[in-house]
Amino acid sequence: MSARILLLALGLWCAAAGAQQKITFGLVSPLTVVNGQLLVAKYLGYLAEEGIEVETIVFNGSAVLLPQIVAKRVTVGFPNPDPLVISRQPGKDPLPLKFIYNVIRENVWEFAVLAGSPVKTLADLKGRKIGVGALTFGNIPLTRAMFKEMGLEVGRDLELVPTGLGAPAFLALKDGRVDALNLFETMHTQLETQGTALRRLKMPQKYLDLFSNGIIAHEDTIRSNPKLLAAFGRALAKATLACNVNRPGCVKAAWKEDPSLKPPGANEAKILADSVALLNARYDKYLAFPKGEAPRWGEYPAGAWKNMVQVMADGGQIQTTAIDLNSLYTNALVPAMNNFDPAAVLADAKKLP
């Protein structure tokens, strides 16, 4: 090869290498090994293969995140679905956003009390205080709806108390400043790994069956750059599949990409076991596909949004179910997001540390 051709080839390679597109990804709670599949996607080279670079920013709840996507300061986000549904109500300003990838396919939110608490049911929370991450968190509308169906009104019959996440919330429960926590399941599992025995309060089945957080994007971005969004979803799907078959490796890969995620301590085996326990608490919800069907990563099943809207209406959180469901989500990118070889990904899982 001549020097001129070699230089030309190197120039083209450098141009391609510099052509990565940047995606700003907004979370509604801190990054952990549980929601860190994109760190695994980076470790396994999936992001580089797609030509994308991801910057993650954490916001304090869906209500804080969504305006940032509307303003196009954030490319994609990971919120609860409830605020978008509410924005479609009469008199509201409809957010120009759509969900494009169904990540957590079942409800992650729980009510947990100390094992020795006199509270045995949700009804027993009347007159008591419930700790929530923040009043801006996306689960708050469904929490209000659930109690309203039981004849209990938040603010009159019981109180929601912002506690934050992690240690502040745990201390509030153990010190008796709140009687229960209404956080996502991995928060409660984390408290249990630290030696505190908890008891979950049974929730109505229709709430348990609802999907939770997904990937949302601006309608303009969906129209103008679907390939970028599909690439993001494909990398996420591949990493989620790889983590499923090698969960300890997934945890260790996330630690390598972001060492701050590794808890301090000398007992390496205990730290890893606790982190895998957190991942296990969530993983079935990532994999809750219709029985007997091959996974269709990112897809919202038929009727899923109709059920969500109906539950919110039954609980009084919205005034009408006359919502154009197609304005809330799209499955149009799902075929492209699933355009990969699962066998190759399973082989990649063996490369995790």
N, C-alpha and C positions, 0 to 999 in steps of 0.2 A: 504494500500500500504506500502510495506517495505521501510525502509530508503534507501536501496540500489537502489530499483526501482525508488523511488522518485528522488534521486540524478541523476540517469541515464536519467530520463525524463527531469529534469531541464537542464542537460548537452546538450541533443538533442535540447531543445528549445533555449538555448543560442547560440548553433552553428547555428541554423536556423536564429535566430535574427541577428547574425553577418554575415550572408551570403549575405547581400544586395550588389548588384552590383552598382558601381558608373558610372554615365553618365555625361560627360561634355558637356554642351549645349551652343553653341555659337550663340549669337544674333548679329544683325548688327545695332541695335539702342538700346537706353537704355530700361531697363525693366520698364513696366508700367502696370496698371490694364488692358490695352487693350491686351497686349501679355502675360499676367500673368496667363494663364489657369493652368500652372503646379503648381503655388502656390495654386490654388484651388484644384488641384489634391492631393496636399500634405495635405491640410486642411481636405479634405473628406476621406483621408486614401488610395487613389487609388495608390499612389506611393509605400506605405508600402505593400499593397496587392500584388503588382507586384514584390516586392523584389528589388526595385531600389531606388537609391538616386541620385538626380540631382543637379549638381553644374552649375550655369549660369555665363557665361563670356560674356561681351559686347565688340564687335570689331567695328571699324569705317568703316563699309561698307563691302559688299560681297567680294570685292577684297582683303581685309585684312583677312577676316575669312577663305576663302577657302584653302589657303596654310596651315593653322593650322590643317584642317581636313585631307588634303593630308599627312601631317606629323604625323597624328594620335595623335596629342596633344589635339584634340577636337573630341569627339565621334560623335556628330550630330550637325548640324547647321541649321540656319533659313534664308537663303539668297534668293535673287531674282534668277530667272532661267537664265537670260541673260549671265552672265559670263561663265556658263558651256557650253552653246551653242557656244559661241565664241571660247572656248578651243577646239572645234571639227573642227575648220577650218584648211585648208592646211597651213602647216608651224608652227602651234601652238602645244604646248605641251598638249596633251589631259589629263585633270584631271581625275584620277581614282575614280570618284565620281558618285553617282546616287541619284536622288530624290526618296524618299520612301513614302512621305505623302504630299498630296495637302492640305495645310492649308488655305491659302487665295485664294479663288476660282475666284476672279475677281480683276481687277487692283485697287490698292489703291492709286496710284500716281495722283496728281492733279496739276493744275496751278491756283493759286489764286492771286488776286490783291486787293488793297484797294477798297472799294465800290465806292469811288469818282474818281478812276483812269480813265484817258482817254483811257486806253487799254481795248478794247472790245472783241478782238479775239486773237487767237494765232498769226495770221499774224501781228497784231499790235505790237508784241514784237520785230520786226525787229529794229536793232539799239539800243536795250535796254539790261538791265542786269537782269538775272534770278538767284535768290538765290537757291542753292541746298545744301543738307546736307554736302556732300563732293564729290569730283570728283571720289572717289573710290566707291561711292554708286552704287548698282546694277541696278538702274533705268536709269543711264546715257546713256547706249547704246540705249534704246528705246526713250529717249528724243531726242537724236541726230537723230535717225531714223525718228521720227515724223516730225521734222523740215526739214530734208532733202527732205522728200516727198513734203513739201510745197515750196521747192526751196530755203530754208534758211540753211546756213551752220553755225554750232556753231564755234565760233572763228573768223568768217569773218562777218557774218550778225548780230550776237547777241553773248552775253557773258554769260557763266555760272560762277557764283561767289560762292565759298564755304562759307556758313554762319554758318554751324553747325545746331543744332536743338534747339527748344525751344526759350528762351529769346533772344539769339544772333541773330537768324534768324528773330524773330518778330521785333526787334529793327532795323535791316537792312531794312526791308520793310517800317516801319513807318517813319524812318529817310530819306527815299528816296535813300539809297545807292544801293538798288535793286528795280526793277519795278514790280517784281512778285516773288512768291515763287513756287518752284516745289518740294513740300514735300508730304508725305503721308497724307491721309485725316484727321487723328486724330490730327496731328499737326495744321492744319488749324482750326479744330473745337476748339482746345484748345485756340487759339488766339481769336476766337469769344466769348468763355465763359469769356474771360478777358475784353470784351467790345469793341473789334475792329471789325467793320463791313467789311466783305470781299465779293468778287464776284468771283465765279469760272469761268474759261474760258472753253468753250466747246471743248472737245477733240473728234477726230474721233472715231466712234463706235467700229471699229475693235481693237483699243487700249484699250478701256474701257472693252472689253470682255475678254482680256487676263488675265490668272491667275497670281498671284504674288508669294509671299514667300511661301516656303514649307520646309519640313524637308529633309535634305540631309545627306548622310553618305558615308563612304569609301566603295568601292566595296569589299574589304577584310572583313570588318565588316559585310556587308550584307551576305556574304558567310559563315563566321565563327560563327556569333552570331545573327541569325535572330530572335530568341526568345527574346533577349534583346531589339532589335529594335521594335519588335511587342508589347512588354510590354510597352515601352515608348509611342508608338502611341496609344495604347488602353487607357492608363491613360489620354493622351491628349484629345482623342475623348470624353471620359466620362465627363471630366471637361468642355469641350466646350458645350456639351449637357446640363449639369446641369446649367451652367451660362446663357444659352439662356432663361431659364424659371424663373430665379431669378437673374437678373442683379445687383440690389442693393446688394443682398447677396454675389454675386461674388466679387464685389468691396470691400466689408467689409472683406471678407475672405482673399483677397490678402493683404489688409492692416494689418490684424492680423499676417500673415506669414512674411510680410516685412513692418514694420511700416514706413520705409523711403519713401514708395510710397505714403503715405497720405500727401496731400498738407497742408501747415500750414494755420492756420486761426481759428477764433472762431465760425464762422457760419457753424456749422456741416451740416445743411440741404443743404446749397449752395454748400459746398465742395462735398457732396455726389451726388447732382444733376448734377454738372459739370462733375464728374467722370463717372457717368452713361451715360451722353451725349457723352463722348468720346467712351465708349464701344458701344453705339448704332451706332455711325458713322461707325464702323467696322463690326458689327455683321452680317449684311446681306451678306457680302462677305464671311464669314465663312460658311454660310448656302446656298450658291448658287448652290444647287444640281439640276440636270435635273428635270424639272417639271413632276409631276405624278409618280416619283420614290422615293422609300424609301432611306434615306441618306446612302451613302456608304462612311463613314469617311475615308479620306486620298486618295481616288481614283482619278486618273487623267482620265477624260473622253476621249473616242476615238476621235482622231483628235486634241486634245488640244495642243500637242507639235508640230504637223505639222503646226498649225496656228501660233504658236509662232515663229517658224523658218521662215515661209513665211513672216511674218510682219518684222522681222529683216532683211531679204534679200531685201525686197521691199524698206526698208529705208537705204540700203547700209551699214548696220552694220556687215553683213557677206557676203562673196563672193560666197558661194554656199549653196544650200539647200540639197546637197547630203550628208546628215548626217544620221547615223544609229540612229533613234529615240530611239530604245531600249537601246542604250548606255547612254541615258539621265535620264531614270527613270525606276522604276519597280512598278507594282501593286501587286507583289507576296505576300506582307505582309498584304494587305488590309483585306483578310478574317479573319486573326488572330486579327487584330486591331479592327475589328467589332464584335468580339466574346464576347459580353456582353449583359446583359438584359437592354434595354432602360427604361423599367418601373421602375426597381430598381434605376437607375440613377435619374429619375425624382423624385422619392421619396427622394433620397439623397439631391436633390436641396432644399428641405424644411428644411434641417439641416443647411444650410448656415446662417450666422448671420444676 
